[in-house]
Structure formats: structure tokens, C-alpha cells
């Protein structure tokens, strides 16, 4: 793995870790021209760009392509850190999987409650409830098509890293508690949005995967600036040399961040990079 770019960076923060939805992308799920220009400048000055998201790999690749990472280099942390991918080679540097015995338990629970449960297969979202509004939102976020299946467990990709349960906010608060009681000894259960419950391997979060990657890059957490807006970003904001929350972040995230920048609609990422990496603003 190439390390010379990061090691010889002129910037005070040689790694830039970015959540996507609500952080790097605006509400239209796009990287604005100013934010893109600022990140390209930082990368040209030696910073490693790391896209750290709960999205599947396929859903992150368009953002990586927008930033030219397939040519210049960079990294994807998909599934909240369940997979690490080198953008230049598309090599999987790390991956973890849900225990096989837990998947039927999650499936049975979702069916008994009438909640939507979805997984991923290539460029498709697979689910038994394709008309669920939150399944459609996951499709919109990742630009992945939805495929209806009769039995979800028969159509998941081999060794899935993540499943996603969706439903109304009040229902998901209770479901999170029940699932932690049911399978919390085997997997991690948390909400990445009020209507999304992430179901991922035990001990997987963005901070742990960033530690793995930074070690391979001969960098430390103090060399990293991290950006986020959601509860699943807290671990990497705490880890980073400086953790930056967006103005639109959850109140608890803003409270724990080292700095609160402008919102994702106001090029908050660009503003903070100029401030902390280039001493402007």
C-alpha cells in the first residue's frame, strides 16, 4: 500500500475521513463543486481521502469517482467499517461478516413485527418489502435498484457484512432495544438514522476500521481530521486529531465534536478544511 503521499504531506492533517450522507454530500446526495475543489486541493497537497459510510461499497463508489479516487488513490470504509477498499485497485484490505446463525433470527424478528429488512447483492437492494418508504430512501441514497424477493435469506450476497432494518422512528426506538436484547451478544445494533437500524458484526465501527487503515498508512489518529453528522460517526470524531460535526448534526454529535462547521448544504466540509488545514477563516 502506498504511504509516501501521506507521509510527505504539507498539511497538518494528512488523512481526511468523511461521512457521506448529511456530511460530504448535500441533501441532493451530491458533492458540491466547492467541496470537491477543496478536497482535490487537499489531496494534491498529500492528504489521504477516506470515505467512511454505512453505505455498501457499491453505493460509495460514485462519490469516490466524483473525487477521482480511482486514479489518484483513496479509501472506502463501507458498512460502517465492515469493509475497507483501496479505491485505486479495488482490493479489499479488510472485511468482516455477520454470523450466519444470526441472520435467520433477524429475518424472523422483522417478519413477526412487520418491519422491512433489506440486504445487498451486487448493485441491488434485496427485500421482501420493496414499497416501504425507507427502503426506497436507501435505494435513493445509494442509487441502487430494489429487487423484491419472497424470502430474503435465499437472496443475500454470500457472507453479508450488514443488514438494514427500517421503520417509523418510534417503532425503531423500540426495535433497537428488543434487538439488542435478542442478538446483542452476537452483533452490534444501532440506529444510523431515526428510521434505519444497522445490523453489523460485533465490534465493527468507523473508529476501529480507521485505526486499521491508519496503521497501514503509517499514520496515527492525531494525523486525521474527521467529519460527521450521525451517531455512527461519534467514534471516529472522538478518535481523530480533530473531530468536526456539521451544523445539521444530531445535538449529541455536535456536543462531542471538537468543532462545529457549517451545514452540509453550506459547504461545511470545505470551510473546515480551509480553517484547519490551510489556516484560513
Secondary structure as UniProt FT lines:
FT   HELIX           4..7
FT   STRAND          15..18
FT   TURN            22..24
FT   TURN            27..28
FT   HELIX           33..44
FT   TURN            45..46
FT   STRAND          48..52
FT   HELIX           57..66
FT   TURN            67..68
FT   HELIX           69..72
FT   STRAND          75..78
FT   HELIX           79..81
FT   STRAND          83..86
FT   TURN            87..89
FT   STRAND          92..95
FT   HELIX           100..113
FT   STRAND          116..121
FT   TURN            122..123
FT   STRAND          124..127
FT   TURN            130..131
FT   HELIX           133..142
FT   STRAND          145..148
FT   HELIX           152..154
FT   TURN            158..159
FT   STRAND          162..166
FT   HELIX           169..183
FT   TURN            184..186
FT   STRAND          187..193
FT   TURN            194..195
FT   STRAND          196..201
FT   TURN            202..203
FT   HELIX           206..216
FT   TURN            217..218
FT   HELIX           221..223
FT   STRAND          224..228
FT   HELIX           231..233
FT   HELIX           234..239
FT   STRAND          242..245
FT   TURN            247..248
FT   HELIX           251..256
FT   STRAND          259..260
FT   TURN            264..267
FT   HELIX           268..277
//
